[in-house]
Amino acid sequence: MTGAPFHAAVADGPPGAVCVWAEAGSARIRLAWWPGGTKGTVLLLPGRTECVEKYGRAAGDLVARGYSVATIDWRGQGLADRALPDRMAGHIGDFSEYQQDLDVMLDEVRHAGLPEPYFLMAHSMGGCIGLRALMRGLPFRAAVFSAPMWGISMAAWLRPVATVVAALSGPLRYAHRYAPTTGGEAYLLTAPFQGNVLTTDREMWDYMVRQLREVPDLALAGPSIAWLRAALKECAALAALPAPKLPAICALGTAEKVVDVAPVHLRMAAWANGQLDLYPGAEHEIMMEGPAVRKRFFDRAASLFDANR
């Protein structure tokens, strides 16, 4: 484990962040943590395309509520190792590789002496990884999800096409190519704020865009066909399993357009100790919405964590 670059100027997080490299099997991943709280530690699992800097402000919100925070650059994004010569393509062979990353993250959090108990906070693709982790029995007391990717959102006509393309990608050796309807440009650097699918808050939109403009190596574009194949497989596998028993909150904006919302509603309806928390008018990035939405989200998360320490 050695020191890793952390771009504090674009993270806008609380002081004292620690950033390290760690080896996770064949990949080098990047971890960051803010050891500012004594109540416990929140392991914050980012979504696809994201980096540790993006959650600097979220770390500040949690530290202010008494919790230390750790987050991660999954393999294939941020400054972690990327598997393809085209570094803009988000690529993975199987979602079990993300579980290797998470196991290493947990080991490093323990080694760093960050306070127990541990809590899970997971956004989008991180919600898929986090749900699998809970089903594996990793030592979390409670979990908060934000727009979890428990299903892949796509047009009805595209779903059978994507399924066939993903299934044939291995035999036909084009698994490294971009998934249908995606390409090699980062969404935040090409989409206008008006009509975007991530946030209704202009200041938070500008915050996310500024990070990628100032540190271009953090950017990631569309997923590979192999990633799509692995994601479809993992979402289907998770859907067939019962909900964990630990307490959980799932935050979902009513204007969500990125993940498939039907599996979220189905999962939370069957989660005996879980609650679906709807945010009227909010889009995909609950933690990147306006101040009122963010306050509600972090207050409710901290209340759940406080009750399960």
C-alpha positions as CSV (number, residue, x, y, z in Angstrom):
1,M,0.0,0.0,0.0
2,T,1.5,3.3,-1.0
3,G,0.3,6.9,-1.3
4,A,-2.0,7.7,-4.2
5,P,-2.9,11.1,-5.8
6,F,-6.0,12.8,-4.5
7,H,-7.3,15.9,-6.1
8,A,-8.6,17.7,-3.1
9,A,-9.2,21.0,-5.0
10,V,-11.9,19.3,-7.1
11,A,-13.3,17.1,-4.3
12,D,-14.5,20.0,-2.0
13,G,-14.4,17.5,0.9
14,P,-13.4,17.9,4.6
15,P,-9.7,18.2,5.4
16,G,-7.6,15.2,6.3
17,A,-8.4,12.9,3.4
18,V,-6.1,9.9,3.0
19,C,-5.7,8.3,-0.5
20,V,-3.9,5.0,-1.2
21,W,-3.3,2.4,-3.9
22,A,-4.1,-1.2,-3.1
23,E,-3.8,-4.5,-5.0
24,A,-7.0,-6.4,-5.7
25,G,-6.0,-9.6,-7.6
26,S,-4.7,-8.5,-11.0
27,A,-5.9,-4.9,-10.6
28,R,-4.6,-1.8,-8.8
29,I,-7.4,0.1,-7.2
30,R,-7.5,3.5,-5.4
31,L,-9.1,4.1,-2.0
32,A,-9.8,7.3,-0.1
33,W,-11.1,7.9,3.4
34,W,-11.9,10.8,5.7
35,P,-11.3,9.7,9.3
36,G,-13.3,12.5,10.9
37,G,-16.1,10.7,12.7
38,T,-16.2,8.5,15.8
39,K,-19.6,6.8,15.5
40,G,-18.5,4.3,12.9
41,T,-17.4,4.2,9.3
42,V,-19.6,4.5,6.1
43,L,-18.2,2.5,3.1
44,L,-19.5,4.6,0.2
45,L,-19.7,2.5,-3.0
46,P,-19.8,4.7,-6.2
47,G,-21.6,4.0,-9.4
48,R,-20.2,3.3,-12.8
49,T,-18.0,6.1,-14.3
50,E,-17.4,7.7,-10.8
51,C,-14.3,8.4,-8.8
52,V,-13.4,9.1,-5.2
53,E,-13.2,12.9,-5.7
54,K,-16.9,13.0,-6.6
55,Y,-17.9,12.1,-3.1
56,G,-15.8,14.7,-1.3
57,R,-18.9,16.7,-0.5
58,A,-20.9,13.6,0.6
59,A,-18.0,12.8,2.9
60,G,-18.3,16.2,4.5
61,D,-22.0,15.6,5.0
62,L,-21.4,12.3,6.8
63,V,-18.4,13.5,8.8
64,A,-20.5,16.4,10.0
65,R,-23.0,13.8,11.3
66,G,-20.3,11.9,13.2
67,Y,-19.2,9.2,10.7
68,S,-15.8,8.5,9.1
69,V,-16.1,7.7,5.4
70,A,-14.2,5.5,2.9
71,T,-14.8,5.2,-0.8
72,I,-13.2,3.6,-3.8
73,D,-12.2,3.8,-7.5
74,W,-13.4,0.5,-8.8
75,R,-11.2,-1.3,-11.2
76,G,-11.8,0.2,-14.7
77,Q,-12.6,3.7,-13.5
78,G,-11.2,6.7,-11.8
79,L,-7.4,6.3,-11.5
80,A,-7.7,2.6,-10.9
81,D,-6.3,0.2,-13.5
82,R,-8.3,0.1,-16.7
83,A,-8.3,-3.2,-18.6
84,L,-8.5,-1.9,-22.2
85,P,-6.2,0.2,-24.4
86,D,-9.2,2.5,-24.9
87,R,-9.3,3.8,-21.3
88,M,-12.6,5.5,-21.9
89,A,-14.4,2.2,-22.1
90,G,-15.9,0.9,-18.9
91,H,-14.9,-2.8,-18.9
92,I,-15.3,-5.8,-16.6
93,G,-15.3,-9.5,-17.2
94,D,-17.5,-10.5,-14.3
95,F,-19.1,-8.6,-11.4
96,S,-17.3,-10.9,-8.9
97,E,-14.2,-8.8,-9.7
98,Y,-15.9,-5.9,-7.9
99,Q,-16.4,-8.1,-4.9
100,Q,-12.6,-8.6,-4.8
101,D,-12.2,-4.8,-4.8
102,L,-14.7,-4.4,-2.0
103,D,-13.0,-7.1,0.1
104,V,-9.7,-5.3,-0.3
105,M,-11.4,-2.0,0.6
106,L,-12.7,-3.5,3.8
107,D,-9.3,-4.9,4.7
108,E,-7.7,-1.5,4.2
109,V,-10.4,0.2,6.3
110,R,-9.7,-2.2,9.1
111,H,-5.9,-1.8,8.7
112,A,-6.2,2.0,8.9
113,G,-8.1,1.7,12.2
114,L,-11.2,3.5,11.0
115,P,-13.9,3.1,13.7
116,E,-16.5,0.3,13.8
117,P,-19.3,-0.5,13.3
118,Y,-19.4,-0.4,9.5
119,F,-22.3,0.9,7.4
120,L,-23.0,0.6,3.7
121,M,-24.0,3.5,1.4
122,A,-24.2,2.6,-2.3
123,H,-25.1,4.5,-5.4
124,S,-26.3,3.1,-8.8
125,M,-23.8,0.3,-9.9
126,G,-22.5,0.5,-6.3
127,G,-26.0,-0.6,-5.2
128,C,-25.7,-3.8,-7.2
129,I,-22.2,-4.5,-5.8
130,G,-23.4,-3.6,-2.3
131,L,-26.5,-5.8,-2.4
132,R,-24.3,-8.8,-3.4
133,A,-22.0,-7.9,-0.5
134,L,-24.9,-7.9,2.0
135,M,-26.0,-11.3,0.6
136,R,-22.4,-12.5,1.2
137,G,-22.7,-11.5,4.8
138,L,-20.1,-8.8,4.9
139,P,-20.1,-7.0,8.3
140,F,-22.4,-4.1,7.8
141,R,-25.0,-3.0,10.4
142,A,-27.3,-1.1,8.0
143,A,-27.4,0.0,4.4
144,V,-28.6,3.0,2.5
145,F,-29.0,2.8,-1.3
146,S,-29.3,5.6,-3.8
147,A,-30.9,4.7,-7.1
148,P,-29.4,1.2,-7.1
149,M,-28.8,-0.6,-10.3
150,W,-30.8,-3.7,-9.7
151,G,-31.9,-3.7,-13.3
152,I,-30.6,-2.2,-16.5
153,S,-32.7,0.6,-18.0
154,M,-33.1,0.4,-21.8
155,A,-35.8,0.9,-24.4
156,A,-38.1,-2.1,-24.8
157,W,-37.0,-2.6,-28.4
158,L,-33.3,-2.6,-27.3
159,R,-33.5,-5.2,-24.5
160,P,-33.7,-8.3,-26.7
161,V,-31.1,-6.9,-29.0
162,A,-28.7,-6.1,-26.1
163,T,-29.3,-9.6,-24.6
164,V,-28.4,-11.3,-27.9
165,V,-25.4,-9.0,-28.6
166,A,-24.1,-9.6,-25.0
167,A,-24.5,-13.4,-25.3
168,L,-22.6,-13.6,-28.6
169,S,-19.9,-11.1,-27.7
170,G,-17.6,-13.8,-26.3
171,P,-17.8,-16.3,-29.1
172,L,-17.5,-13.5,-31.7
173,R,-14.7,-11.7,-29.8
174,Y,-16.1,-8.2,-29.7
175,A,-16.8,-8.1,-26.0
176,H,-14.4,-5.1,-25.7
177,R,-16.5,-2.9,-28.0
178,Y,-19.0,-0.3,-26.7
179,A,-22.4,-1.5,-25.7
180,P,-25.3,-0.6,-28.1
181,T,-26.3,3.1,-28.1
182,T,-23.1,4.1,-26.1
183,G,-19.7,5.4,-27.2
184,G,-16.4,6.9,-26.2
185,E,-17.4,10.3,-24.7
186,A,-18.1,11.0,-21.1
187,Y,-21.7,12.0,-20.5
188,L,-20.9,15.0,-18.2
189,L,-18.5,16.5,-20.8
190,T,-21.0,16.3,-23.7
191,A,-24.5,16.6,-22.4
192,P,-26.0,20.0,-21.6
193,F,-27.4,20.7,-18.2
194,Q,-30.9,21.3,-19.6
195,G,-32.5,18.0,-20.0
196,N,-29.7,16.0,-18.3
197,V,-30.7,12.7,-16.5
198,L,-28.5,13.1,-13.4
199,T,-29.5,16.1,-11.4
200,T,-31.9,19.1,-11.3
201,D,-29.3,21.2,-9.4
202,R,-27.1,23.4,-11.6
203,E,-24.4,24.0,-9.0
204,M,-23.9,20.3,-8.4
205,W,-23.9,19.6,-12.1
206,D,-21.1,22.2,-12.5
207,Y,-19.3,20.6,-9.6
208,M,-19.3,17.2,-11.4
209,V,-18.3,18.7,-14.7
210,R,-15.5,20.7,-13.2
211,Q,-13.9,17.6,-11.8
212,L,-13.6,16.0,-15.2
213,R,-12.5,19.1,-17.0
214,E,-9.7,19.8,-14.4
215,V,-8.6,16.1,-14.1
216,P,-9.4,14.5,-17.5
217,D,-7.9,11.1,-16.4
218,L,-10.9,10.7,-14.1
219,A,-13.4,10.6,-17.0
220,L,-15.1,7.4,-18.2
221,A,-17.5,6.9,-21.2
222,G,-19.8,4.1,-22.2
223,P,-19.6,0.5,-21.0
224,S,-18.2,-2.4,-23.0
225,I,-20.4,-5.2,-24.2
226,A,-18.6,-7.4,-21.7
227,W,-19.6,-5.1,-18.9
228,L,-23.2,-5.1,-20.1
229,R,-23.2,-8.9,-20.3
230,A,-21.8,-9.1,-16.7
231,A,-24.3,-6.5,-15.4
232,L,-27.3,-8.3,-16.9
233,K,-26.1,-11.6,-15.4
234,E,-25.6,-10.1,-12.0
235,C,-28.9,-8.3,-11.8
236,A,-30.8,-11.4,-12.8
237,A,-28.9,-13.5,-10.2
238,L,-29.6,-11.0,-7.4
239,A,-33.3,-10.7,-8.4
240,A,-33.7,-14.5,-7.7
241,L,-32.4,-14.2,-4.1
242,P,-34.3,-13.0,-1.0
243,A,-33.6,-9.7,0.6
244,P,-31.0,-9.5,3.4
245,K,-32.3,-9.2,7.0
246,L,-30.4,-6.0,8.0
247,P,-32.2,-2.6,8.0
248,A,-32.0,-0.6,4.8
249,I,-33.3,2.6,3.2
250,C,-33.5,2.9,-0.6
251,A,-33.7,6.5,-1.9
252,L,-35.2,6.9,-5.4
253,G,-36.0,10.0,-7.4
254,T,-39.4,10.0,-9.1
255,A,-37.7,11.4,-12.2
256,E,-35.2,8.5,-12.4
257,K,-34.2,7.7,-15.9
258,V,-30.8,5.9,-15.6
259,V,-31.6,2.6,-13.8
260,D,-34.7,0.4,-14.2
261,V,-37.0,1.3,-11.3
262,A,-39.3,-1.8,-11.5
263,P,-36.7,-4.1,-9.8
264,V,-36.1,-1.4,-7.1
265,H,-39.8,-1.3,-6.2
266,L,-40.1,-5.1,-6.3
267,R,-37.0,-5.5,-4.1
268,M,-38.0,-3.0,-1.5
269,A,-41.6,-4.3,-1.3
270,A,-40.2,-7.6,-0.3
271,W,-37.5,-6.3,2.1
272,A,-39.0,-6.9,5.5
273,N,-36.6,-4.5,7.3
274,G,-36.3,-2.0,4.4
275,Q,-38.0,1.2,3.3
276,L,-38.3,2.8,-0.1
277,D,-37.9,6.6,0.2
278,L,-39.1,8.5,-2.8
279,Y,-37.9,12.0,-3.7
280,P,-40.4,13.9,-5.8
281,G,-38.8,15.4,-8.9
282,A,-35.3,14.2,-8.1
283,E,-33.2,12.5,-10.8
284,H,-30.5,9.8,-10.6
285,E,-28.0,11.6,-8.4
286,I,-29.8,12.0,-5.0
287,M,-26.5,12.9,-3.4
288,M,-25.9,15.5,-6.1
289,E,-29.3,17.2,-6.0
290,G,-30.0,20.5,-4.3
291,P,-29.3,21.3,-0.6
292,A,-32.8,20.4,0.7
293,V,-32.7,16.9,-1.0
294,R,-29.1,16.3,0.2
295,K,-30.0,17.3,3.7
296,R,-33.0,15.0,3.8
297,F,-30.9,12.1,2.4
298,F,-28.0,12.4,4.8
299,D,-30.2,13.1,7.8
300,R,-32.2,9.9,7.1
301,A,-29.1,7.9,6.5
302,A,-27.5,9.1,9.7
303,S,-30.7,8.4,11.7
304,L,-30.7,4.8,10.4
305,F,-27.0,4.3,11.2
306,D,-27.4,5.9,14.6
307,A,-30.2,3.4,15.4
308,N,-28.1,0.4,14.5
309,R,-24.7,1.2,16.1
